[in-house]
Amino acid sequence: MLKILIADDHAIVRRGLKQLLVEEYPSATIGEVGDTESLIKQVINNPWDIVI
């Protein structure tokens, strides 16, 4: 299963991108973070295939 992490400080950007990705990759796991600290924690603790 594809795992995609979206990182952006604007919630509306994350939501829009997530909506597009869900439509294109319905079986993917899509996560989102809004700040650098959360991004670093996610990347260290979880094996993401793609980070945007």
C-alpha distance matrix in Angstrom:
0.0 3.8 6.5 9.8 13.2 16.3 19.6 22.9 26.0 26.5 24.8 25.5 23.7 20.5 20.8 21.4 18.7 16.2 17.7 17.4 13.7 13.0 15.2 13.6 9.9 10.3 6.9 5.9 7.3 10.6 13.3 16.8 19.8 23.4 25.1 25.1 25.5 22.4 20.4 21.8 21.0 17.3 16.9 18.9 17.4 13.6 11.5 10.4 9.3 11.7 14.7 17.0
3.8 0.0 3.8 6.5 10.1 13.1 16.4 19.6 23.0 23.5 22.1 22.7 20.6 17.6 18.3 18.7 15.6 13.6 15.5 14.8 11.0 11.3 13.7 11.8 8.3 9.8 7.5 4.8 6.3 8.4 11.2 14.3 17.3 20.7 22.4 22.3 23.1 20.2 17.8 19.4 19.2 15.4 14.7 17.3 16.4 12.6 10.2 8.0 6.3 8.1 11.2 13.4
6.5 3.8 0.0 3.8 6.8 10.1 13.2 16.6 19.8 20.7 19.3 20.4 18.4 15.2 16.2 17.2 14.2 12.0 14.7 14.6 10.9 11.4 14.5 13.2 10.0 11.2 9.3 5.7 4.7 5.9 7.8 11.0 13.7 17.2 18.8 18.7 19.4 16.4 14.2 15.8 15.5 11.8 11.4 14.1 13.2 9.5 7.9 5.2 5.2 6.5 8.7 11.2
9.8 6.5 3.8 0.0 3.8 6.6 9.9 13.1 16.5 17.2 16.2 17.2 14.8 11.8 13.3 14.1 10.9 9.3 12.4 12.2 8.8 10.2 13.3 12.1 9.9 11.6 11.0 7.1 6.2 4.8 6.3 8.5 11.2 14.4 16.1 16.3 17.5 14.7 12.2 14.5 14.8 11.2 10.8 14.3 14.0 10.7 9.6 6.0 6.0 4.8 5.9 7.6
13.2 10.1 6.8 3.8 0.0 3.8 6.5 10.0 13.1 14.3 13.5 15.2 13.0 9.8 12.0 13.4 10.5 9.2 12.9 13.3 10.6 12.1 15.5 14.8 13.0 14.5 14.1 10.3 8.3 5.7 4.6 5.5 7.6 10.8 12.3 12.6 13.9 11.1 8.6 11.3 11.9 8.5 8.7 12.4 12.4 9.9 9.9 6.6 8.1 6.3 4.7 6.2
16.3 13.1 10.1 6.6 3.8 0.0 3.8 6.6 9.9 10.8 10.3 11.7 9.3 6.4 9.2 10.5 7.8 7.5 11.3 11.8 10.0 12.1 15.1 14.8 14.0 15.5 16.0 12.5 10.9 7.4 6.1 4.6 6.3 8.5 10.6 11.5 13.6 11.1 8.9 12.3 13.4 10.6 11.1 14.8 15.3 13.3 13.5 10.2 11.3 8.5 6.0 4.9
19.6 16.4 13.2 9.9 6.5 3.8 0.0 3.8 7.0 8.9 9.5 11.7 9.3 7.2 10.7 12.3 10.2 10.6 14.2 14.8 13.6 15.7 18.6 18.4 17.7 19.2 19.7 16.2 14.2 10.8 8.6 5.8 4.9 5.9 7.2 8.1 10.6 8.9 6.7 10.2 11.9 10.1 10.7 14.2 15.2 14.1 14.9 12.0 13.6 10.7 7.3 5.9
22.9 19.6 16.6 13.1 10.0 6.6 3.8 0.0 3.8 5.5 7.2 9.2 7.0 6.2 9.9 11.2 10.1 11.3 14.4 15.2 14.9 17.1 19.6 19.8 19.8 21.2 22.2 18.9 17.1 13.5 11.3 7.9 6.6 5.1 6.8 8.7 11.8 10.6 9.3 12.7 14.6 13.4 14.2 17.5 18.6 17.7 18.7 15.8 17.2 14.1 10.6 8.3
26.0 23.0 19.8 16.5 13.1 9.9 7.0 3.8 0.0 3.8 6.4 9.0 8.2 8.1 11.2 12.9 12.7 13.8 16.6 17.9 18.0 19.8 22.3 22.9 23.0 24.0 25.1 21.9 19.9 16.2 13.6 9.9 7.7 4.4 5.8 8.6 11.3 10.7 10.6 13.8 15.4 15.0 16.3 19.1 20.2 19.9 21.3 18.8 20.6 17.6 14.1 12.0
26.5 23.5 20.7 17.2 14.3 10.8 8.9 5.5 3.8 0.0 3.8 5.5 5.5 6.6 8.9 10.3 11.0 12.4 14.5 16.0 16.8 18.4 20.5 21.6 22.1 23.0 24.6 21.8 20.1 16.3 14.3 10.7 9.6 6.9 9.3 12.4 15.0 13.9 13.7 17.2 18.6 17.6 19.1 22.2 22.9 22.2 23.4 20.6 22.0 18.9 15.8 13.1
24.8 22.1 19.3 16.2 13.5 10.3 9.5 7.2 6.4 3.8 0.0 3.8 5.4 5.1 6.1 8.6 9.9 10.3 12.2 14.3 15.2 16.1 18.4 20.0 20.3 20.6 22.3 19.8 18.0 14.3 12.4 9.1 8.9 7.1 10.6 13.9 15.9 14.0 14.2 17.9 18.6 17.2 19.2 22.2 22.3 21.3 22.8 20.0 21.5 18.8 16.1 13.8
25.5 22.7 20.4 17.2 15.2 11.7 11.7 9.2 9.0 5.5 3.8 0.0 3.8 5.5 5.1 6.1 8.5 9.7 10.5 12.4 14.2 15.2 16.8 18.6 19.6 20.0 22.3 20.1 18.9 15.3 14.3 11.5 12.1 10.6 13.9 17.1 19.4 17.5 17.3 21.0 21.9 20.1 21.8 25.1 25.2 23.8 24.9 21.7 22.7 19.8 17.4 14.6
23.7 20.6 18.4 14.8 13.0 9.3 9.3 7.0 8.2 5.5 5.4 3.8 0.0 3.8 5.5 5.2 6.1 8.4 9.9 10.8 12.2 14.1 15.7 16.7 17.8 18.9 21.0 18.5 17.6 13.9 13.2 10.4 11.2 10.1 13.1 15.6 18.4 16.6 15.6 19.3 20.6 18.7 19.8 23.3 23.8 22.2 22.8 19.4 20.0 16.8 14.4 11.3
20.5 17.6 15.2 11.8 9.8 6.4 7.2 6.2 8.1 6.6 5.1 5.5 3.8 0.0 3.8 5.6 5.3 5.9 8.5 10.0 10.4 11.9 14.3 15.3 15.6 16.5 18.2 15.5 14.2 10.4 9.4 6.8 8.2 8.3 11.6 14.1 16.4 14.1 13.1 16.9 17.8 15.5 16.9 20.4 20.5 18.8 19.5 16.3 17.3 14.4 12.1 9.7
20.8 18.3 16.2 13.3 12.0 9.2 10.7 9.9 11.2 8.9 6.1 5.1 5.5 3.8 0.0 3.8 5.5 5.0 6.1 8.7 9.9 10.4 12.4 14.3 14.9 15.0 17.2 15.2 14.2 10.7 10.5 8.7 10.8 11.1 14.8 17.5 19.5 16.8 16.3 20.0 20.4 18.0 19.7 23.1 22.7 20.8 21.5 18.4 19.2 16.6 15.0 12.8
21.4 18.7 17.2 14.1 13.4 10.5 12.3 11.2 12.9 10.3 8.6 6.1 5.2 5.6 3.8 0.0 3.8 5.4 5.2 6.4 8.7 10.0 11.0 12.7 14.2 14.9 17.5 15.8 15.6 12.3 12.9 11.4 13.6 13.7 17.1 19.6 21.9 19.5 18.5 22.2 23.0 20.4 21.6 25.2 25.1 22.9 23.1 19.6 19.7 16.9 15.6 12.8
18.7 15.6 14.2 10.9 10.5 7.8 10.2 10.1 12.7 11.0 9.9 8.5 6.1 5.3 5.5 3.8 0.0 3.8 5.4 5.2 6.2 8.6 10.1 10.7 11.8 13.3 15.6 13.3 13.3 10.1 10.9 9.9 12.4 13.2 16.2 18.1 20.5 18.1 16.4 19.9 21.0 18.2 18.8 22.6 22.7 20.3 20.1 16.4 16.2 13.3 12.2 9.5
16.2 13.6 12.0 9.3 9.2 7.5 10.6 11.3 13.8 12.4 10.3 9.7 8.4 5.9 5.0 5.4 3.8 0.0 3.8 5.4 5.1 6.0 8.6 9.8 10.0 10.6 12.7 10.6 10.2 7.0 8.3 8.2 11.5 13.1 16.3 18.3 20.2 17.3 15.9 19.4 19.8 16.7 17.8 21.4 20.9 18.3 18.3 14.9 15.1 12.8 12.2 10.5
17.7 15.5 14.7 12.4 12.9 11.3 14.2 14.4 16.6 14.5 12.2 10.5 9.9 8.5 6.1 5.2 5.4 3.8 0.0 3.8 5.5 5.2 6.4 8.8 9.9 9.9 12.9 11.8 12.2 9.8 11.6 11.7 14.9 16.2 19.7 21.9 23.8 20.8 19.7 23.2 23.5 20.4 21.5 25.0 24.4 21.6 21.6 18.2 18.1 15.9 15.7 13.9
17.4 14.8 14.6 12.2 13.3 11.8 14.8 15.2 17.9 16.0 14.3 12.4 10.8 10.0 8.7 6.4 5.2 5.4 3.8 0.0 3.8 5.5 5.3 6.3 8.5 9.8 13.0 11.8 13.1 10.9 13.2 13.5 16.6 17.9 21.1 22.8 25.1 22.4 20.6 24.0 24.7 21.5 22.0 25.6 25.4 22.4 21.7 18.1 17.2 14.9 15.0 13.0
13.7 11.0 10.9 8.8 10.6 10.0 13.6 14.9 18.0 16.8 15.2 14.2 12.2 10.4 9.9 8.7 6.2 5.1 5.5 3.8 0.0 3.8 5.4 5.0 5.7 7.6 10.0 8.3 9.8 8.0 10.8 11.9 15.3 17.3 20.2 21.5 23.5 20.6 18.7 21.8 22.3 18.9 19.2 22.7 22.4 19.2 18.2 14.7 13.7 11.7 12.4 11.2
13.0 11.3 11.4 10.2 12.1 12.1 15.7 17.1 19.8 18.4 16.1 15.2 14.1 11.9 10.4 10.0 8.6 6.0 5.2 5.5 3.8 0.0 3.8 5.5 5.1 4.9 7.8 7.2 8.7 7.7 10.9 12.6 16.3 18.6 21.7 23.4 24.9 21.7 20.2 23.3 23.3 19.7 20.5 23.9 22.9 19.6 19.0 15.9 15.2 14.0 14.9 14.2
15.2 13.7 14.5 13.3 15.5 15.1 18.6 19.6 22.3 20.5 18.4 16.8 15.7 14.3 12.4 11.0 10.1 8.6 6.4 5.3 5.4 3.8 0.0 3.8 5.8 5.8 9.5 9.9 12.1 11.5 14.7 16.1 19.7 21.6 24.8 26.5 28.3 25.2 23.5 26.7 26.9 23.3 23.9 27.3 26.5 23.2 22.2 19.0 17.9 16.5 17.7 16.6
13.6 11.8 13.2 12.1 14.8 14.8 18.4 19.8 22.9 21.6 20.0 18.6 16.7 15.3 14.3 12.7 10.7 9.8 8.8 6.3 5.0 5.5 3.8 0.0 3.8 6.2 9.1 9.1 12.0 11.7 15.1 16.7 20.2 22.4 25.2 26.3 28.3 25.4 23.2 26.1 26.6 23.0 23.0 26.4 25.8 22.4 20.9 17.5 15.7 14.4 16.2 15.3
9.9 8.3 10.0 9.9 13.0 14.0 17.7 19.8 23.0 22.1 20.3 19.6 17.8 15.6 14.9 14.2 11.8 10.0 9.9 8.5 5.7 5.1 5.8 3.8 0.0 3.8 5.6 5.5 8.8 9.4 13.1 15.4 19.0 21.7 24.4 25.3 26.8 23.7 21.7 24.3 24.4 20.6 20.6 23.8 23.0 19.4 17.8 14.8 13.1 12.6 14.8 14.8
10.3 9.8 11.2 11.6 14.5 15.5 19.2 21.2 24.0 23.0 20.6 20.0 18.9 16.5 15.0 14.9 13.3 10.6 9.9 9.8 7.6 4.9 5.8 6.2 3.8 0.0 3.8 5.6 8.4 9.6 13.2 15.9 19.6 22.4 25.3 26.6 27.7 24.4 22.8 25.5 25.1 21.4 22.0 24.9 23.5 20.0 18.9 16.3 15.3 15.2 17.1 17.3
6.9 7.5 9.3 11.0 14.1 16.0 19.7 22.2 25.1 24.6 22.3 22.3 21.0 18.2 17.2 17.5 15.6 12.7 12.9 13.0 10.0 7.8 9.5 9.1 5.6 3.8 0.0 3.8 6.7 9.3 12.9 16.1 19.7 22.9 25.5 26.5 27.2 23.8 22.2 24.5 23.8 20.0 20.5 23.1 21.4 17.7 16.5 14.5 13.6 14.4 16.7 17.7
5.9 4.8 5.7 7.1 10.3 12.5 16.2 18.9 21.9 21.8 19.8 20.1 18.5 15.5 15.2 15.8 13.3 10.6 11.8 11.8 8.3 7.2 9.9 9.1 5.5 5.6 3.8 0.0 3.8 6.1 9.7 12.9 16.5 19.7 22.1 22.8 23.7 20.3 18.6 20.8 20.3 16.5 16.8 19.6 18.2 14.6 13.3 10.9 10.2 10.8 12.9 14.1
7.3 6.3 4.7 6.2 8.3 10.9 14.2 17.1 19.9 20.1 18.0 18.9 17.6 14.2 14.2 15.6 13.3 10.2 12.2 13.1 9.8 8.7 12.1 12.0 8.8 8.4 6.7 3.8 0.0 3.8 6.6 10.3 13.6 17.1 19.4 20.2 20.7 17.2 15.8 18.1 17.2 13.4 14.3 16.9 15.2 11.8 11.4 9.3 9.9 10.6 11.9 13.4
10.6 8.4 5.9 4.8 5.7 7.4 10.8 13.5 16.2 16.3 14.3 15.3 13.9 10.4 10.7 12.3 10.1 7.0 9.8 10.9 8.0 7.7 11.5 11.7 9.4 9.6 9.3 6.1 3.8 0.0 3.8 6.9 10.5 13.7 16.2 17.4 18.2 14.8 13.4 16.2 15.7 12.1 13.2 16.4 15.2 12.1 12.2 9.3 10.3 9.6 9.9 10.6
13.3 11.2 7.8 6.3 4.6 6.1 8.6 11.3 13.6 14.3 12.4 14.3 13.2 9.4 10.5 12.9 10.9 8.3 11.6 13.2 10.8 10.9 14.7 15.1 13.1 13.2 12.9 9.7 6.6 3.8 0.0 3.8 7.0 10.5 12.9 14.2 14.7 11.2 10.2 13.2 12.5 9.2 11.0 14.1 12.9 10.5 11.6 9.2 11.3 10.4 9.4 10.3
16.8 14.3 11.0 8.5 5.5 4.6 5.8 7.9 9.9 10.7 9.1 11.5 10.4 6.8 8.7 11.4 9.9 8.2 11.7 13.5 11.9 12.6 16.1 16.7 15.4 15.9 16.1 12.9 10.3 6.9 3.8 0.0 3.8 6.9 9.6 11.4 12.5 9.2 8.5 12.1 12.0 9.3 11.3 14.5 14.0 12.4 13.8 11.3 13.4 11.7 9.5 9.3
19.8 17.3 13.7 11.2 7.6 6.3 4.9 6.6 7.7 9.6 8.9 12.1 11.2 8.2 10.8 13.6 12.4 11.5 14.9 16.6 15.3 16.3 19.7 20.2 19.0 19.6 19.7 16.5 13.6 10.5 7.0 3.8 0.0 3.8 6.0 8.0 9.0 6.0 6.0 9.6 9.9 8.3 10.6 13.4 13.4 12.8 14.8 12.7 15.3 13.4 10.4 10.3
23.4 20.7 17.2 14.4 10.8 8.5 5.9 5.1 4.4 6.9 7.1 10.6 10.1 8.3 11.1 13.7 13.2 13.1 16.2 17.9 17.3 18.6 21.6 22.4 21.7 22.4 22.9 19.7 17.1 13.7 10.5 6.9 3.8 0.0 3.8 7.2 8.8 7.1 7.6 11.1 11.9 11.3 13.3 16.0 16.4 16.3 18.2 16.1 18.5 16.1 12.8 11.8
25.1 22.4 18.8 16.1 12.3 10.6 7.2 6.8 5.8 9.3 10.6 13.9 13.1 11.6 14.8 17.1 16.2 16.3 19.7 21.1 20.2 21.7 24.8 25.2 24.4 25.3 25.5 22.1 19.4 16.2 12.9 9.6 6.0 3.8 0.0 3.8 5.6 5.5 6.3 8.9 10.3 10.8 12.4 14.5 15.7 16.3 18.3 16.7 19.2 17.0 13.4 12.8
25.1 22.3 18.7 16.3 12.6 11.5 8.1 8.7 8.6 12.4 13.9 17.1 15.6 14.1 17.5 19.6 18.1 18.3 21.9 22.8 21.5 23.4 26.5 26.3 25.3 26.6 26.5 22.8 20.2 17.4 14.2 11.4 8.0 7.2 3.8 0.0 3.8 5.5 4.9 6.2 8.6 9.8 10.5 12.2 14.2 15.1 16.9 15.7 18.1 16.1 12.5 12.5
25.5 23.1 19.4 17.5 13.9 13.6 10.6 11.8 11.3 15.0 15.9 19.4 18.4 16.4 19.5 21.9 20.5 20.2 23.8 25.1 23.5 24.9 28.3 28.3 26.8 27.7 27.2 23.7 20.7 18.2 14.7 12.5 9.0 8.8 5.6 3.8 0.0 3.8 5.4 5.3 6.3 8.7 10.1 10.8 12.3 14.1 16.6 16.1 19.1 17.8 14.4 15.2
22.4 20.2 16.4 14.7 11.1 11.1 8.9 10.6 10.7 13.9 14.0 17.5 16.6 14.1 16.8 19.5 18.1 17.3 20.8 22.4 20.6 21.7 25.2 25.4 23.7 24.4 23.8 20.3 17.2 14.8 11.2 9.2 6.0 7.1 5.5 5.5 3.8 0.0 3.8 5.5 5.1 6.1 8.6 10.0 10.5 11.6 14.3 13.7 16.9 15.7 12.7 13.7
20.4 17.8 14.2 12.2 8.6 8.9 6.7 9.3 10.6 13.7 14.2 17.3 15.6 13.1 16.3 18.5 16.4 15.9 19.7 20.6 18.7 20.2 23.5 23.2 21.7 22.8 22.2 18.6 15.8 13.4 10.2 8.5 6.0 7.6 6.3 4.9 5.4 3.8 0.0 3.8 5.5 5.2 6.1 8.6 10.0 10.4 12.2 11.0 13.9 12.4 9.2 10.4
21.8 19.4 15.8 14.5 11.3 12.3 10.2 12.7 13.8 17.2 17.9 21.0 19.3 16.9 20.0 22.2 19.9 19.4 23.2 24.0 21.8 23.3 26.7 26.1 24.3 25.5 24.5 20.8 18.1 16.2 13.2 12.1 9.6 11.1 8.9 6.2 5.3 5.5 3.8 0.0 3.8 5.5 5.2 6.1 8.5 10.0 11.9 11.7 14.7 13.9 11.1 12.9
21.0 19.2 15.5 14.8 11.9 13.4 11.9 14.6 15.4 18.6 18.6 21.9 20.6 17.8 20.4 23.0 21.0 19.8 23.5 24.7 22.3 23.3 26.9 26.6 24.4 25.1 23.8 20.3 17.2 15.7 12.5 12.0 9.9 11.9 10.3 8.6 6.3 5.1 5.5 3.8 0.0 3.8 5.6 5.3 6.0 8.2 11.1 11.7 15.3 15.1 12.8 15.1
17.3 15.4 11.8 11.2 8.5 10.6 10.1 13.4 15.0 17.6 17.2 20.1 18.7 15.5 18.0 20.4 18.2 16.7 20.4 21.5 18.9 19.7 23.3 23.0 20.6 21.4 20.0 16.5 13.4 12.1 9.2 9.3 8.3 11.3 10.8 9.8 8.7 6.1 5.2 5.5 3.8 0.0 3.8 5.5 5.3 5.6 8.3 8.4 12.0 12.0 10.1 12.6
16.9 14.7 11.4 10.8 8.7 11.1 10.7 14.2 16.3 19.1 19.2 21.8 19.8 16.9 19.7 21.6 18.8 17.8 21.5 22.0 19.2 20.5 23.9 23.0 20.6 22.0 20.5 16.8 14.3 13.2 11.0 11.3 10.6 13.3 12.4 10.5 10.1 8.6 6.1 5.2 5.6 3.8 0.0 3.8 5.7 5.5 6.7 6.8 10.0 10.1 8.5 11.6
18.9 17.3 14.1 14.3 12.4 14.8 14.2 17.5 19.1 22.2 22.2 25.1 23.3 20.4 23.1 25.2 22.6 21.4 25.0 25.6 22.7 23.9 27.3 26.4 23.8 24.9 23.1 19.6 16.9 16.4 14.1 14.5 13.4 16.0 14.5 12.2 10.8 10.0 8.6 6.1 5.3 5.5 3.8 0.0 3.8 5.9 7.7 9.4 12.6 13.5 12.2 15.3
17.4 16.4 13.2 14.0 12.4 15.3 15.2 18.6 20.2 22.9 22.3 25.2 23.8 20.5 22.7 25.1 22.7 20.9 24.4 25.4 22.4 22.9 26.5 25.8 23.0 23.5 21.4 18.2 15.2 15.2 12.9 14.0 13.4 16.4 15.7 14.2 12.3 10.5 10.0 8.5 6.0 5.3 5.7 3.8 0.0 3.8 7.0 9.3 12.9 14.3 13.5 16.7
13.6 12.6 9.5 10.7 9.9 13.3 14.1 17.7 19.9 22.2 21.3 23.8 22.2 18.8 20.8 22.9 20.3 18.3 21.6 22.4 19.2 19.6 23.2 22.4 19.4 20.0 17.7 14.6 11.8 12.1 10.5 12.4 12.8 16.3 16.3 15.1 14.1 11.6 10.4 10.0 8.2 5.6 5.5 5.9 3.8 0.0 3.8 6.0 9.6 11.4 11.3 14.7
11.5 10.2 7.9 9.6 9.9 13.5 14.9 18.7 21.3 23.4 22.8 24.9 22.8 19.5 21.5 23.1 20.1 18.3 21.6 21.7 18.2 19.0 22.2 20.9 17.8 18.9 16.5 13.3 11.4 12.2 11.6 13.8 14.8 18.2 18.3 16.9 16.6 14.3 12.2 11.9 11.1 8.3 6.7 7.7 7.0 3.8 0.0 3.8 6.6 9.2 10.1 13.9
10.4 8.0 5.2 6.0 6.6 10.2 12.0 15.8 18.8 20.6 20.0 21.7 19.4 16.3 18.4 19.6 16.4 14.9 18.2 18.1 14.7 15.9 19.0 17.5 14.8 16.3 14.5 10.9 9.3 9.3 9.2 11.3 12.7 16.1 16.7 15.7 16.1 13.7 11.0 11.7 11.7 8.4 6.8 9.4 9.3 6.0 3.8 0.0 3.8 5.6 6.7 10.3
9.3 6.3 5.2 6.0 8.1 11.3 13.6 17.2 20.6 22.0 21.5 22.7 20.0 17.3 19.2 19.7 16.2 15.1 18.1 17.2 13.7 15.2 17.9 15.7 13.1 15.3 13.6 10.2 9.9 10.3 11.3 13.4 15.3 18.5 19.2 18.1 19.1 16.9 13.9 14.7 15.3 12.0 10.0 12.6 12.9 9.6 6.6 3.8 0.0 3.8 6.9 10.2
11.7 8.1 6.5 4.8 6.3 8.5 10.7 14.1 17.6 18.9 18.8 19.8 16.8 14.4 16.6 16.9 13.3 12.8 15.9 14.9 11.7 14.0 16.5 14.4 12.6 15.2 14.4 10.8 10.6 9.6 10.4 11.7 13.4 16.1 17.0 16.1 17.8 15.7 12.4 13.9 15.1 12.0 10.1 13.5 14.3 11.4 9.2 5.6 3.8 0.0 3.8 6.5
14.7 11.2 8.7 5.9 4.7 6.0 7.3 10.6 14.1 15.8 16.1 17.4 14.4 12.1 15.0 15.6 12.2 12.2 15.7 15.0 12.4 14.9 17.7 16.2 14.8 17.1 16.7 12.9 11.9 9.9 9.4 9.5 10.4 12.8 13.4 12.5 14.4 12.7 9.2 11.1 12.8 10.1 8.5 12.2 13.5 11.3 10.1 6.7 6.9 3.8 0.0 3.8
17.0 13.4 11.2 7.6 6.2 4.9 5.9 8.3 12.0 13.1 13.8 14.6 11.3 9.7 12.8 12.8 9.5 10.5 13.9 13.0 11.2 14.2 16.6 15.3 14.8 17.3 17.7 14.1 13.4 10.6 10.3 9.3 10.3 11.8 12.8 12.5 15.2 13.7 10.4 12.9 15.1 12.6 11.6 15.3 16.7 14.7 13.9 10.3 10.2 6.5 3.8 0.0
